[in-house]
Amino acid sequence: MFERNKIDNAVQVMTVPAELTLDDGEVLKGRFVISANRNIYEVLNADTHFFDFETYTGERALIARTTIKAVRIIPVSNANHLKGRLRENEVFDPYAILGVAQGTAWEDVRAAYVNLSKLYHPDRFANVDLPGEVSDYLSAMARRINAAYAALEAPVQAAKRAAIAKSAPVFTSPIRG
């Protein structure tokens, strides 16, 4: 029997965004696919004749070293830039997060929450290979949307509980039998 969570021979890979200029002047934009235990500079300076390159359209090919004229590594901003955008709005306004006006009917607030939840839900992007900072941003937005809805839902739920408690009889006589 084998364990599903354990793969002994799996090679961990990572991608490095780059722009290649070939000898014929063609420019390829995409990413190098390299082993996770090596950095891109080791790969480029190794004695290999081909590089594993995947364009942004999804075409994966082995590019010959002799056909490459220039390589420009594309810097990817870190997640701190995206987290800074979330900190710009220190005031927590659940209506603004859900994109509804204050005083909007509860059904419309719920509909806005459902639409945003579907848009930012983590399961939607589970099978997509996204950069870490993008997945961090998406999960932060999902948390903000859930917190905004919870903040707006609390008074509605409290009102429902109060209405139920108010409609309950004050006294009921025991069943005579």
C-alpha positions as CSV (number, residue, x, y, z in Angstrom):
1,M,0.0,0.0,0.0
2,F,1.2,3.5,-0.6
3,E,0.6,6.8,1.2
4,R,-1.2,9.5,-0.7
5,N,0.6,12.3,1.0
6,K,4.1,11.0,0.5
7,I,5.8,11.1,-2.9
8,D,9.4,10.1,-2.7
9,N,10.5,10.9,-6.2
10,A,8.7,14.2,-6.8
11,V,10.9,17.0,-8.0
12,Q,9.9,20.4,-6.6
13,V,9.9,23.0,-9.3
14,M,9.4,26.7,-9.3
15,T,9.0,29.3,-12.1
16,V,11.0,32.5,-12.6
17,P,9.4,35.2,-14.8
18,A,11.7,36.3,-17.6
19,E,11.8,37.9,-21.1
20,L,14.0,36.2,-23.7
21,T,15.3,37.9,-26.8
22,L,16.3,35.4,-29.4
23,D,18.9,35.7,-32.2
24,D,16.2,36.3,-34.8
25,G,14.8,39.3,-32.8
26,E,11.8,37.5,-31.4
27,V,10.9,38.3,-27.8
28,L,9.4,35.6,-25.6
29,K,7.7,36.5,-22.4
30,G,7.1,33.8,-19.9
31,R,8.9,31.9,-17.2
32,F,11.8,29.5,-16.7
33,V,10.8,26.2,-15.0
34,I,13.7,25.2,-12.7
35,S,14.3,22.9,-9.8
36,A,13.4,24.5,-6.5
37,N,16.8,23.8,-5.0
38,R,18.6,25.9,-7.6
39,N,18.4,29.6,-8.4
40,I,18.0,31.0,-11.8
41,Y,21.6,32.3,-12.1
42,E,22.9,28.8,-11.4
43,V,20.7,27.4,-14.2
44,L,21.6,30.1,-16.7
45,N,25.4,29.6,-16.0
46,A,25.3,25.8,-16.0
47,D,26.6,23.6,-18.8
48,T,23.2,22.7,-20.2
49,H,22.3,23.1,-23.8
50,F,18.6,23.7,-23.4
51,F,16.4,25.7,-20.9
52,D,12.8,24.7,-19.9
53,F,10.7,27.8,-20.7
54,E,6.9,28.3,-20.6
55,T,5.3,31.3,-22.3
56,Y,2.4,33.0,-20.6
57,T,0.0,31.4,-23.1
58,G,0.9,28.0,-21.6
59,E,3.2,26.7,-24.4
60,R,6.2,24.9,-22.8
61,A,9.3,24.4,-24.8
62,L,13.0,23.7,-24.5
63,I,14.9,26.7,-25.8
64,A,18.5,26.2,-27.1
65,R,21.1,28.2,-25.3
66,T,22.7,29.1,-28.6
67,T,19.5,30.8,-29.8
68,I,19.2,33.2,-26.8
69,K,20.6,36.6,-27.3
70,A,19.5,38.2,-24.0
71,V,17.6,37.3,-20.8
72,R,15.9,39.8,-18.7
73,I,14.6,38.5,-15.3
74,I,11.3,40.2,-14.5
75,P,11.2,41.3,-10.8
76,V,8.1,40.4,-9.0
77,S,7.0,42.7,-6.2
78,N,6.7,41.2,-2.8
79,A,3.5,40.9,-0.8
80,N,4.3,43.9,1.4
81,H,3.1,46.2,-1.4
82,L,-0.2,44.5,-1.6
83,K,-0.6,44.5,2.2
84,G,0.1,48.2,2.2
85,R,-3.0,48.7,0.0
86,L,-5.1,46.9,2.6
87,R,-3.7,49.1,5.3
88,E,-4.6,52.3,3.5
89,N,-8.2,52.0,4.6
90,E,-7.6,51.7,8.4
91,V,-11.3,52.6,9.0
92,F,-13.2,49.4,8.7
93,D,-16.3,50.2,6.6
94,P,-18.2,47.0,5.9
95,Y,-20.6,48.8,3.4
96,A,-17.6,50.0,1.3
97,I,-16.0,46.5,1.4
98,L,-19.2,44.9,0.1
99,G,-19.7,47.7,-2.4
100,V,-23.2,48.7,-1.1
101,A,-24.6,52.0,0.2
102,Q,-25.4,52.4,3.9
103,G,-29.1,51.6,4.4
104,T,-29.3,49.1,1.6
105,A,-31.9,46.4,2.0
106,W,-30.6,43.2,3.7
107,E,-31.3,41.1,0.6
108,D,-29.1,43.3,-1.5
109,V,-26.3,43.2,1.1
110,R,-26.5,39.5,1.1
111,A,-26.4,39.3,-2.7
112,A,-23.3,41.5,-2.8
113,Y,-21.7,39.3,-0.2
114,V,-22.5,36.1,-2.2
115,N,-21.1,37.6,-5.4
116,L,-17.9,38.8,-3.8
117,S,-17.5,35.5,-1.9
118,K,-17.7,33.6,-5.2
119,L,-15.2,36.0,-6.7
120,Y,-12.5,35.8,-4.0
121,H,-13.2,32.3,-2.6
122,P,-9.9,30.3,-2.1
123,D,-11.3,27.2,-3.7
124,R,-11.8,29.1,-7.0
125,F,-8.0,29.5,-7.3
126,A,-7.0,26.2,-5.7
127,N,-5.8,24.6,-9.0
128,V,-4.1,27.7,-10.4
129,D,-0.4,28.3,-9.9
130,L,-0.4,31.9,-8.6
131,P,2.5,33.9,-7.2
132,G,2.5,33.9,-3.4
133,E,1.7,37.6,-3.1
134,V,-1.4,37.2,-5.3
135,S,-2.7,34.3,-3.2
136,D,-2.0,36.3,0.0
137,Y,-4.0,39.2,-1.4
138,L,-6.9,37.0,-2.4
139,S,-7.1,35.3,1.0
140,A,-6.9,38.7,2.7
141,M,-9.7,40.0,0.6
142,A,-11.8,36.9,1.4
143,R,-11.2,37.5,5.1
144,R,-12.2,41.2,4.8
145,I,-15.4,40.3,2.9
146,N,-16.3,37.7,5.5
147,A,-15.6,40.1,8.3
148,A,-17.7,42.8,6.7
149,Y,-20.6,40.5,6.2
150,A,-20.4,39.2,9.8
151,A,-20.3,42.8,11.1
152,L,-23.5,43.6,9.1
153,E,-25.2,40.3,9.9
154,A,-24.8,40.5,13.7
155,P,-27.5,43.1,14.2
156,V,-29.9,41.4,11.8
157,Q,-29.4,38.0,13.6
158,A,-29.8,39.8,17.0
159,A,-33.1,41.3,15.8
160,K,-34.3,37.9,14.6
161,R,-33.5,36.3,18.0
162,A,-35.2,39.2,19.8
163,A,-38.3,38.8,17.7
164,I,-38.4,35.1,18.4
165,A,-38.0,35.6,22.1
166,K,-40.7,38.3,22.1
167,S,-43.1,36.1,20.3
168,A,-42.6,33.2,22.6
169,P,-45.4,32.7,25.2
170,V,-44.6,34.0,28.7
171,F,-46.2,31.0,30.4
172,T,-47.4,27.7,29.2
173,S,-49.4,25.4,31.4
174,P,-48.1,21.8,31.7
175,I,-49.8,19.1,29.7
176,R,-52.5,17.5,31.6
177,G,-52.8,13.9,31.1
